[in-house]
Amino acid sequence: MNPAYVFAVNKVCQTVIELLKKNPEGTEESHLFSIMASQGCNLELFDIIIKALCDAGAIKKSGNLLFA
């Protein structure tokens, strides 16, 4: 796997976690998607990232709210 790709994926995940930590009351999934979509992320990739972070235990999802 390309080291630059690994670095980019890691950076995106770290940024998502840091953003969610800033709002302990939860962040609406649609708001996070809007931010990421403005940077070129499509819905399929967004769903993959969120699922991976949830599966890893890095974030939690409750309804449409995300928590870190």
C-alpha positions in Angstrom: 0.0 0.0 0.0 1.2 3.5 -0.9 2.6 5.2 2.2 1.1 8.6 1.1 -2.4 6.9 0.9 -1.9 5.4 4.4 -0.9 8.8 5.8 -3.9 10.5 4.1 -6.4 8.0 5.5 -4.9 8.3 9.0 -5.1 12.1 8.8 -8.7 12.0 7.8 -9.6 9.7 10.6 -7.7 11.7 13.2 -9.4 14.9 12.0 -12.9 13.3 12.2 -12.2 12.1 15.8 -10.8 15.5 16.8 -13.8 17.3 15.4 -16.3 15.0 17.2 -14.4 15.5 20.5 -15.1 19.2 20.3 -18.8 18.6 20.6 -19.5 16.2 23.5 -23.3 16.6 22.9 -22.9 14.8 19.6 -22.5 16.0 16.0 -25.2 15.3 13.4 -23.9 12.9 10.8 -25.3 15.1 8.0 -23.3 18.1 9.2 -20.1 16.1 9.2 -20.9 14.7 5.8 -21.5 18.3 4.5 -18.0 19.3 5.7 -16.4 16.3 4.2 -18.4 16.6 0.9 -17.1 20.1 0.5 -13.6 18.6 0.4 -14.5 16.0 -2.2 -15.8 13.1 -0.1 -18.7 11.2 -1.6 -21.4 9.5 0.5 -20.0 6.0 -0.1 -16.6 6.9 1.1 -18.1 8.8 4.1 -20.1 5.8 5.1 -17.0 3.5 4.9 -15.0 5.9 7.1 -17.7 6.3 9.7 -18.3 2.5 9.8 -14.6 1.8 10.1 -14.2 4.3 13.0 -17.3 2.9 14.7 -16.1 -0.7 14.3 -12.6 0.2 15.7 -14.3 1.8 18.7 -12.9 5.2 17.9 -16.3 6.9 17.6 -19.9 6.0 18.5 -23.1 6.5 16.6 -26.5 7.0 18.2 -29.3 7.6 15.8 -28.0 10.4 13.6 -25.5 11.7 16.2 -21.8 10.9 16.2 -19.6 11.0 19.4 -15.9 10.6 20.1 
